[in-house]
């Protein structure tokens, strides 16, 4: 047993108080999640979910062998969601986020159920409400990614762990752990936390064996995913080892924000972890809140793979501890003699705690409002697509710089349906890639030589002089745009949601009689006349060469 002693009556959150303690946080979280759910834009990660979920199951399966295997189950789940009959009447962005809203609501209810089972209903009520109003939870409740689902799965597995240690069957625990880890393999870090819970509860050998069998079976099921995703580790090469600053940021994300309410929150957690360290709730909640983040931060010192969202599921432990601390502090802080304090009716104490949570939410409200601003995300691909639909004429050539800049086209293909993707060879769904396969450099050179007007959809860093791509085709795109084209005048340039859309025209050739010669891609490429391109004066000490005209101040690209 988690508590090491028989359960108190009401440990199963039976009765109206227990039902209310679970239902209220779930309803509050559902309302907060639905608030302004269609915020007018999707960002790059959500756009990946959108474009992959629209593919067929064989296409998704092929994609996972090369990239994003860690999100495979989630993509298949979202494919089923988007394929539900009648789903077309709901905006894609709303439908994309609805599963996360429902999962966050379920997680709030599960946190409340844990508090009710391990302590009392009012502790569960406070814990569930604290979970629901935490801005980090609200953020991922409106994110079309798997993290809210993982948090709900981990909360459910932890609740069933408490039930299994009190005599219930272990197979639901094994199923919940397996499904949660298949949604995101780093959820496996909940297992060390659960092992510490067993150790603190002084579980007997039989319970250890049952837990090991359940956890081992789940790990066996997840192991092929871990092996496959390990070969795709280059996807997180941008991550860096976390430092003390990362730990501090996570602390404030778990507690809301760095203000007086957060310090009260931290104080209540400390009260629970010290004064109630022998309680069943602390044995479950403290390892869950502390061990997964610490373990991932430690592992990331050797192989960086830490990000706050990967440990969202651990947040469930923090409100449980804070609620338990409040349950200890509130009666002690009540004025009057002890007999009078004991005479206070439990509903009054519960209402006092709910009022305190409501006050804390008022302090968090500005963060919730900011989070619903599309400009708070790294980019807004919906705005980019709307701009492209307005500006691109039928047949307009478009280059994406780099290829991952094709995100808005893949998420909103109708916005780009009139344009011509100059560099694309095989689209993403047909090639088993996220962004498609582009033509090689010689073919791209011939295609670019044939156009005199070119739209460029670029990531902001791609237009900086310091960016030097490693891929030959990307270098060619950058070189040709910089050296053979100039921005159209009057300038037609738009910056939307972290993406640049700019119209270029071919740089005018200098006056002078044409000379014969060969272009860099062969004789007469791109419709050159038989006289060939104009020749330029060679640099001092260098041979004369035949090619397009390059400004003297710019370096000449390597021949293709």
C-alpha positions in Angstrom: 0.0 0.0 0.0 1.2 3.5 -0.8 0.4 4.8 2.7 1.8 1.7 4.4 -1.5 1.4 6.3 -5.1 0.6 5.5 -6.9 3.3 3.5 -9.1 5.8 5.3 -12.7 5.9 4.3 -13.1 8.1 1.3 -9.7 7.1 0.0 -11.4 6.3 -3.3 -12.9 9.8 -3.5 -16.3 8.2 -3.0 -19.3 10.4 -2.5 -20.4 13.8 -3.7 -17.4 15.6 -2.4 -15.0 13.4 -4.2 -16.9 13.6 -7.5 -17.1 17.4 -7.2 -13.4 17.6 -6.4 -12.6 15.9 -9.7 -15.3 17.4 -11.9 -14.7 21.1 -11.0 -10.9 21.2 -12.0 -11.7 19.2 -15.2 -14.4 21.7 -16.1 -12.3 24.7 -15.4 -9.4 23.3 -17.5 -11.8 22.6 -20.3 -13.1 26.2 -20.2 -9.6 27.7 -20.2 -8.5 25.4 -23.0 -11.5 26.4 -25.2 -11.0 30.1 -24.5 -9.9 31.6 -27.8 -8.8 28.3 -29.1 -8.7 29.6 -32.7 -6.1 32.2 -32.1 -5.7 33.0 -35.7 -2.5 31.1 -36.5 -0.5 28.0 -36.3 3.3 27.8 -35.8 5.8 25.5 -37.3 5.4 22.5 -34.9 1.7 22.6 -35.2 2.0 22.9 -39.0 4.0 19.7 -39.1 1.2 17.9 -37.2 -1.3 19.3 -39.6 0.5 18.3 -42.8 1.5 14.9 -41.6 -1.9 14.0 -40.2 -3.4 14.7 -43.6 -1.3 12.0 -45.3 -2.4 8.5 -45.8 -1.4 5.9 -43.2 1.1 4.3 -45.6 2.7 7.7 -46.2 2.9 8.4 -42.5 4.4 5.0 -41.9 7.0 5.7 -44.5 7.8 9.1 -43.1 8.4 7.7 -39.6 11.2 5.5 -40.8 13.2 8.6 -41.7 12.1 11.3 -39.3 9.8 12.0 -36.3 9.4 8.4 -35.2 9.0 9.8 -31.6 5.7 11.3 -32.6 4.5 8.4 -34.7 1.5 7.3 -32.5 0.4 10.9 -32.2 0.4 11.5 -35.9 -1.6 8.3 -36.5 -4.1 9.4 -33.8 -4.4 12.9 -35.3 -4.9 11.3 -38.8 -7.9 9.5 -37.3 -9.2 12.8 -35.7 -8.9 14.8 -38.9 -10.7 12.0 -40.8 -13.8 12.0 -38.6 -16.9 12.5 -40.7 -18.2 16.0 -40.4 -14.9 17.3 -39.1 -14.7 19.6 -42.1 -17.2 22.0 -40.5 -14.6 22.8 -37.8 -11.5 24.9 -38.6 -8.4 22.8 -39.0 -6.6 24.8 -36.3 -9.4 24.2 -33.8 -9.7 20.5 -34.6 -5.9 20.2 -34.4 -5.9 21.5 -30.8 -9.1 19.9 -29.4 -7.4 16.6 -28.4 -4.9 18.6 -26.3 -7.7 20.6 -24.7 -9.5 17.4 -23.8 -6.3 15.7 -22.5 -5.4 18.7 -20.3 -8.9 18.6 -18.9 -8.5 14.9 -18.2 -5.1 15.6 -16.6 -6.6 18.2 -14.2 -9.3 15.7 -13.2 -6.7 13.0 -12.7 -4.5 15.2 -10.5 -7.6 16.0 -8.4 -8.4 12.3 -8.2 -4.9 11.6 -6.9 -5.2 14.3 -4.3 -8.6 13.0 -3.2 -7.4 9.4 -3.0 -4.1 10.1 -1.2 -5.3 12.8 1.1 -8.9 14.2 1.1 -11.3 15.7 -1.5 -10.5 19.3 -0.7 -6.8 18.6 -1.3 -7.7 17.0 -4.7 -9.9 20.0 -5.5 -7.1 22.5 -4.8 -4.5 20.5 -6.6 -6.7 20.1 -9.7 -7.5 23.8 -9.8 -3.8 24.7 -9.3 -2.9 22.4 -12.2 -5.6 24.0 -14.4 -4.5 27.6 -13.9 -0.8 27.0 -14.4 0.2 28.9 -17.6 2.5 26.2 -18.8 -0.5 23.7 -18.7 -2.7 26.2 -20.5 0.0 26.8 -23.2 0.2 23.1 -24.1 -3.5 22.6 -23.8 -3.8 24.8 -26.9 -0.9 23.2 -28.8 -1.4 20.8 -31.6 1.3 18.5 -30.3 1.4 15.4 -28.1 2.6 16.9 -24.8 -0.8 17.5 -23.1 -1.7 13.9 -24.0 1.5 12.6 -22.5 0.8 14.6 -19.3 -2.7 13.0 -19.1 -1.3 9.6 -19.6 1.4 10.0 -16.9 -1.2 11.3 -14.5 -3.4 8.3 -15.2 -0.5 5.9 -14.8 0.4 7.5 -11.5 -3.2 7.3 -10.2 -3.3 3.6 -11.2 0.0 3.0 -9.5 -1.6 4.1 -6.2 -4.6 1.9 -6.9 -2.4 -1.1 -7.8 -0.4 -0.7 -4.6 -3.7 -0.9 -2.7 -4.6 -4.2 -4.3 -6.0 -3.4 -7.7 -4.9 -5.1 -10.9 -1.6 -4.0 -12.5 -2.4 -4.5 -16.2 -4.1 -1.1 -16.6 -0.9 0.5 -15.2 1.1 -1.4 -17.8 -1.2 -0.2 -20.6 -1.2 3.4 -19.5 2.6 3.5 -19.3 3.1 1.8 -22.7 0.6 4.2 -24.5 2.1 7.2 -22.8 5.7 6.3 -23.7 4.6 5.5 -27.3 3.2 9.1 -27.4 6.6 10.4 -26.4 9.4 8.1 -25.3 10.8 10.5 -22.7 7.7 9.8 -20.6 9.6 6.7 -19.6 11.3 8.9 -17.0 8.1 8.6 -14.9 9.2 5.0 -14.1 12.2 6.0 -11.8 9.8 8.3 -10.0 7.3 5.4 -9.5 10.2 3.2 -8.3 11.0 5.7 -5.6 7.4 5.8 -4.6 7.5 2.0 -4.1 10.7 2.3 -2.1 9.2 5.1 0.1 6.0 3.1 0.6 8.2 0.1 1.6 6.4 -2.1 -0.8 6.7 -5.8 -0.3 8.6 -8.0 -2.7 5.4 -9.3 -4.4 4.5 -5.7 -5.3 7.9 -4.9 -6.6 7.8 -8.0 -8.9 4.3 -7.0 -10.2 5.5 -3.4 -10.8 8.6 -4.6 -12.6 6.6 -7.0 -14.8 4.2 -4.2 -15.8 6.9 -1.6 -16.3 9.2 -4.1 -18.1 6.4 -5.1 -20.5 5.7 -1.5 -21.3 9.4 -0.9 -21.9 9.7 -4.0 -24.2 6.8 -2.6 -26.3 8.5 0.9 -26.5 12.0 -0.4 -27.2 11.7 -0.6 -31.1 10.6 3.1 -31.0 13.6 4.0 -28.9 16.0 2.2 -31.3 14.4 3.9 -34.4 14.3 7.4 -32.9 17.8 7.0 -31.7 18.9 7.0 -35.3 17.0 10.2 -35.8 18.7 12.1 -33.0 19.9 14.8 -35.4 16.4 16.3 -35.1 17.3 17.6 -31.6 20.9 18.6 -32.5 19.8 22.2 -31.8 19.4 21.5 -28.1 22.1 22.5 -25.7 23.0 21.2 -22.2 20.7 22.7 -19.6 22.3 24.9 -16.9 21.1 26.4 -13.6 19.1 29.0 -15.6 17.1 26.2 -17.2 16.3 24.7 -13.8 15.2 28.1 -12.5 13.0 28.7 -15.6 11.4 25.3 -15.1 10.7 26.1 -11.5 8.8 29.3 -12.4 7.0 27.4 -15.2 5.8 24.8 -12.7 4.7 27.5 -10.2 3.3 30.1 -12.6 5.6 33.1 -12.6 8.3 34.8 -10.5 6.0 36.8 -8.2 4.7 36.7 -4.6 2.1 33.9 -5.5 4.9 31.7 -6.8 6.9 32.2 -3.6 3.8 31.2 -1.6 3.4 28.2 -3.9 7.1 27.1 -3.3 6.6 27.7 0.4 3.6 25.3 0.5 5.6 22.7 -1.5 8.4 22.9 1.1 5.8 22.6 4.0 4.4 19.4 2.4 7.8 17.9 1.6 9.0 18.4 5.2 6.1 18.4 7.6 4.2 15.7 5.6 7.1 13.7 4.3 5.7 10.4 5.6 2.3 11.0 4.0 1.1 8.9 1.0 0.7 12.0 -1.1 4.2 13.2 -0.7 5.6 9.7 -1.5 3.8 9.9 -4.8 4.0 13.6 -5.8 7.5 14.5 -4.7 9.3 11.9 -6.9 7.1 12.7 -9.8 7.8 16.4 -9.6 11.5 16.2 -9.1 13.0 13.1 -10.6 12.1 13.3 -14.3 13.4 16.8 -14.8 16.5 16.2 -12.8 17.2 12.9 -14.7 16.7 14.5 -18.1 18.9 17.5 -17.2 21.6 15.1 -16.0 21.4 13.0 -19.1 21.5 16.1 -21.3 24.9 17.1 -19.9 26.2 14.2 -22.0 23.7 14.1 -24.9 21.5 17.2 -25.0 17.8 16.4 -25.3 16.3 18.5 -22.6 13.4 20.9 -23.3 10.8 22.1 -20.8 7.9 20.5 -22.8 9.4 17.1 -22.5 8.9 17.1 -18.7 5.4 18.7 -18.7 4.0 15.4 -17.3 6.1 15.9 -14.1 4.3 19.2 -13.3 1.4 17.1 -11.9 3.4 16.5 -8.7 3.8 20.2 -7.9 0.2 21.2 -7.3 -0.4 18.1 -5.3 2.4 19.1 -2.9 1.2 22.7 -2.8 -2.4 21.6 -2.0 -1.2 19.3 0.7 0.9 22.1 2.2 -2.1 24.4 2.1 -4.2 21.8 3.9 -1.6 21.7 6.6 -1.2 25.5 6.9 -4.8 26.8 6.6 -6.2 25.3 9.8 -3.1 26.3 11.7 -3.4 29.9 10.4 -7.1 30.2 11.4 -7.7 32.7 14.3 -9.2 31.6 17.5 -8.7 28.8 20.0 -8.0 25.2 18.8 -11.5 24.1 19.6 -13.0 26.9 17.5 -10.7 26.1 14.7 -11.7 22.4 14.8 -15.3 23.5 14.7 -14.9 25.2 11.3 -16.9 23.2 8.7 -14.8 21.5 6.0 -16.8 23.2 3.2 -15.6 26.6 4.6 -12.0 25.5 4.5 -12.4 24.2 1.0 -14.0 27.4 -0.1 -11.1 29.4 1.4 -8.6 27.4 -0.6 -10.6 27.8 -3.8 -10.7 31.6 -3.2 -6.9 31.6 -2.8 -6.5 29.7 -6.1 -8.9 32.2 -7.8 -6.8 35.0 -6.5 -3.7 33.4 -7.9 -5.4 32.9 -11.3 -6.2 36.7 -11.5 -2.4 37.2 -11.2 -1.8 34.7 -14.0 -4.4 36.2 -16.3 -2.0 38.5 -18.2 0.1 35.5 -19.1 -2.9 33.6 -20.4 -3.9 36.5 -22.5 -0.4 36.9 -23.9 -0.3 33.2 -24.7 -3.3 33.6 -27.0 -1.5 36.1 -29.1 -0.2 34.4 -32.3 2.8 36.8 -32.2 4.0 35.0 -29.1 4.9 31.9 -31.1 8.1 31.7 -33.1 6.2 32.1 -36.3 2.6 32.3 -37.7 2.3 30.2 -40.9 -1.4 31.0 -41.2 -0.5 34.7 -41.8 2.2 33.7 -44.3 -0.3 31.5 -46.2 -2.9 34.3 -46.3 -0.3 36.7 -47.7 0.9 34.2 -50.3 -2.7 33.7 -51.5 -3.1 37.4 -51.9 0.2 38.2 -53.6 1.1 35.2 -55.8 -0.2 35.3 -59.3 -0.9 32.2 -61.4 2.4 30.6 -62.6 4.6 32.8 -60.3 7.9 31.0 -59.6 8.7 30.6 -55.9 11.8 29.5 -54.1 11.9 28.5 -50.5 15.0 29.4 -48.7 15.9 27.0 -47.1 13.8 24.0 -48.0 12.2 23.9 -44.5 10.7 27.3 -45.4 8.2 25.2 -47.4 6.2 24.8 -44.1 3.4 27.2 -44.9 2.9 25.7 -48.4 2.6 22.2 -46.8 0.2 23.3 -44.1 -1.9 25.5 -46.4 -1.4 24.1 -49.9 -4.4 26.0 -51.3 -2.7 29.3 -50.6 0.2 28.3 -52.9 -1.8 26.3 -55.5 -1.3 29.0 -58.2 2.4 29.3 -57.7 5.2 27.2 -59.2 7.7 25.7 -56.8 10.9 26.0 -58.8 13.2 23.8 -56.7 10.8 20.9 -55.9 11.3 17.5 -57.4 9.1 15.2 -55.3 6.6 16.4 -52.8 6.9 15.4 -49.1 4.0 12.8 -49.0 5.4 11.0 -52.1 9.0 11.1 -51.0 8.5 10.1 -47.4 10.0 13.3 -46.1 8.6 16.3 -44.2 9.5 19.0 -46.8 9.9 17.1 -50.0 13.0 16.4 -52.2 14.5 19.2 -54.2 16.2 18.9 -57.6 20.0 18.8 -57.6 22.1 21.9 -58.3 22.5 21.7 -62.1 18.8 21.2 -62.7 18.0 24.0 -60.3 20.5 26.3 -62.1 18.7 25.7 -65.4 15.3 26.3 -63.9 16.4 29.6 -62.3 18.1 30.7 -65.5 14.7 30.5 -67.2 13.0 33.0 -64.9 13.3 36.8 -64.7 10.8 37.3 -61.8 11.1 35.2 -58.6 9.3 35.2 -55.3 11.4 34.1 -52.3 9.9 32.7 -49.1 12.7 32.8 -46.6 13.5 32.2 -43.0 14.9 35.4 -41.6 18.3 34.0 -41.0 18.6 32.8 -44.6 18.8 36.4 -45.7 21.6 37.3 -43.4 25.1 37.5 -44.8 26.5 35.2 -42.1 24.4 32.2 -43.2 26.3 29.7 -45.3 24.3 26.5 -46.1 26.0 23.2 -46.4 23.7 21.8 -49.1 24.9 22.6 -52.6 21.3 23.3 -53.8 20.7 25.7 -50.9 24.0 27.4 -51.7 23.0 27.8 -55.3 19.6 29.3 -54.4 21.3 31.8 -52.1 24.0 32.7 -54.6 21.6 33.1 -57.5 19.2 35.2 -55.5 22.0 37.5 -54.1 24.0 37.9 -57.3 21.6 37.5 -60.2 18.5 39.1 -58.8 17.6 42.4 -57.1 14.5 43.3 -55.1 11.7 44.5 -57.3 11.1 48.3 -57.2 8.9 49.6 -55.8 9.8 47.1 -53.1 7.3 44.3 -52.6 8.5 42.7 -49.4 6.4 41.3 -46.5 7.3 40.0 -43.1 4.6 37.8 -41.6 4.9 35.5 -38.6 8.7 35.3 -38.7 8.8 34.6 -42.5 9.9 36.9 -45.3 8.1 37.0 -48.6 10.0 39.1 -51.1 9.7 39.6 -54.9 12.9 39.7 -56.9 13.6 40.5 -60.6 16.7 39.6 -62.6 19.5 42.1 -62.3 19.8 44.1 -65.5 22.8 43.4 -67.7 25.2 46.2 -68.4 25.1 48.0 -71.8 27.5 46.7 -74.4 27.7 44.4 -77.4 27.1 40.8 -76.5 30.0 38.3 -76.9 29.9 34.6 -77.5 30.5 32.2 -74.7 29.0 29.4 -72.7 26.9 29.6 -69.5 27.8 27.8 -66.4 25.2 25.1 -67.0 26.0 24.4 -70.6 25.5 26.2 -73.9 22.7 28.7 -74.1 21.0 27.8 -70.8 17.7 29.4 -69.8 17.0 30.8 -73.3 20.2 32.8 -73.8 20.7 33.9 -77.3 23.3 32.1 -79.4 25.6 34.9 -78.7 25.7 33.8 -75.1 25.8 35.9 -72.0 27.7 39.1 -71.8 31.4 38.8 -70.7 32.8 40.6 -67.7 36.3 42.0 -67.2 38.5 39.4 -65.4 39.8 40.3 -62.0 43.4 41.4 -61.8 45.7 38.5 -62.6 42.8 36.2 -63.5 41.6 34.7 -66.7 38.6 36.0 -68.6 35.5 33.8 -68.2 32.1 33.7 -69.8 29.1 33.9 -67.5 26.4 36.1 -66.3 27.4 39.5 -64.9 28.2 39.6 -61.1 28.6 42.8 -59.2 32.3 43.4 -58.5 31.7 43.7 -54.8 30.2 40.2 -54.5 32.1 36.9 -54.6 31.7 34.7 -57.6 29.9 31.4 -57.0 31.6 28.2 -57.8 30.6 26.8 -61.2 28.0 24.1 -61.3 
